[in-house]
Amino acid sequence: MATVALMLIAASLLMGCSTQTKATVVPALQVINLGGKVLCQDCTKGYGEWAQGSQPIKGCKVSVTCMDDRSRIMYYGSDETDEQGQFNMVVNKFINGKELQAKSCLVRLVSSPHPTCNIPSNFAGGQRGVKLPIRPTVVYRDLVQYQLDTFFYTTPRCDKPADTHDSFECHGNNNY
């Protein structure tokens, strides 16, 4: 009887140990985090204020578009900036069972609610859009984050005029 009791105690101890030493499986990273900042850069200011005095814009819309391997849109999302001009987007890494490749994502400026600072500039690629870097800025435990360079809007007065070719140009002939 004592040996049966001793065997039951030993078996229960072994079962208890085996459940405690069970290996934990870390799930694959499920999301990609994108972050950055949007500022207003006014060229009518002096150089020091223009270069260093940019102001954050609250409510700017920034978008991310991710393509699949056949150049079709796989994901589109957007975010608005906060009081500090910062945006943060979380993108699911798996969409319809397919893994999204961060290198196929493009982030760009969409719109600005500012009454005068609403022309997207291409400083840091905000107007045309920028691809995510090959390597994330932060990788820590279950966090993968891409921190983008600062995007800028400017005023209409600072916008570079488009080259226009109209009939008033002189093309080498002096026909008046």
N, C-alpha and C positions, 0 to 999 in steps of 0.2 A: 504494500500500500504506500509506503514511504517513497519507494522508487517511482511509482506512478505519479505521485504528487510532485516529486522532484523533476520528472520528465515534463510534466505539464507546465511547471514554473519555467524551466529552461526553454521550452518551446515558445511560451508567451514572451519571454525576454528576447528571443531571437526574432520573433515576428515584430516586436516593437522596435527593435534596432533596424530591421530591414526597411520599415516604413519611414524611419527618421533619416536614413542615409540614402533615400531615393534621390536620384539625380534630377536637378531642376533643368528644364529646357527653357532657354531664353528665346522668346518669339522674335522673328525677323522684324526689323524696323518697318513700321507701317506708314509713316508719314515723313514728309520733307518740310522743313520750316524755311521760309524766306523772309528776310528782313532788310530794311533800308530806311532812307530818309529823303524827304523832298523839301527843298528850300526855295525861297524867292531871291533871285539875284538881280539887282537893279543897276544897270550900266550908267544911269544918269548921276550916280553918286561918285565921289572921288575914289581913286584907286584903292586906298586903304579900306574904306567902307564897302566898296564893291567886292573886294577880294575876301574880306574878313567879316563883313556885316550882314551876311545873308540871314534872312528870317525864315523860320519854319512856317509852312502853310498847313492849316488844319482843313481836312475834308478833301484833299487831293485823291483822285482815284488812280490806282496803280494796278495793272493787270499782269497775269501770267498765262501764257499759252504754251501747252506742251503737245508735241507731235509724236506720232508713232513712227515705226521704222519705214512706213510707206508714205510719209509726209502728210498724214491726215491728222486733223485736230483730235487729240485724245482727251485733253482737259483744258478748260478755260475757267479762270476765277479772277476775282479782283478784291481789293481791300481799300479802305479809306484811311488817310493819315490821321493821327491824333494831334493833340495840342503841340507836341514837340516835333511834328512833321514826320513821325515814324510810322511805318507800316509793317505788319507782320502777317504772313499768310501761312496756312497749313494746308499742304497738298497731300492727299492720299497717294501712297506709292503704288497701290494696286487698284486699277480701274477696269471693271468688267473682266476680272480674272487676268489681265495683262499687267506686267510690271512697267511702271513709268520710268523712263530713263531721264535723270535730272539734266543731262547734257543736251537734251532735246527741248528744253523749256526756255522761253523768251519772256523777259520781264520788261515792261515799258510804261511810260506815262500815258494816262488816258484823258484826264480832265482836271482843271483847277477851279475852285469856287471863288478864288480871289478876284475882286473887280478889276484890278489893273495888272496883276502878275499872273497871267494866264496863257502865255505863249511858251510851249515846251521847248527847252533848249536841248542840244545834243551833247552837253557836257556829261560825261560818264555814260553816254548812250541812251539816255532816257527817252528821246524822241523816236529813234529808230528801234530801240529795244536792245537788250543785252542778254546773251546766253548765260546760263549759270556757269560758274567756274567748274573746272574739272574736279577739283577737290573742295569739299565743304569747308567752311570757315571753322565750324565747331563740330566735333564728334565726341560725344561724352555719353556713355551708357546707352540709353535709348533715344538720344537726341542727335539729329543730324540737321545742322543749320547752315544756310548760305547767307552771308551778310554781303549785300551789294554796296557799291559806291553810291554816294549821294547824287540824287537826280535834282535838276534845277528847272524852274520856270523863270521867265523873264517878262519884262513889260513890252508892249507893242513898239514903243520907241526904240528898244534895244534890238528888236528883231531885224535880222539881215534881210534887206529887200531882195526879192527874186529877180534874177536876170530876165529882162524882157527884151524881145526883139520886135520892135514895131516899125512902121513904115517911115518914121522920121529919121532913121539912121542914115548916115552917108556911107555908101558902100564903095567908095573909091571913084565914083563918077560925080561930076559937078553939074548935074542936070538940076536946074532950079525950076 
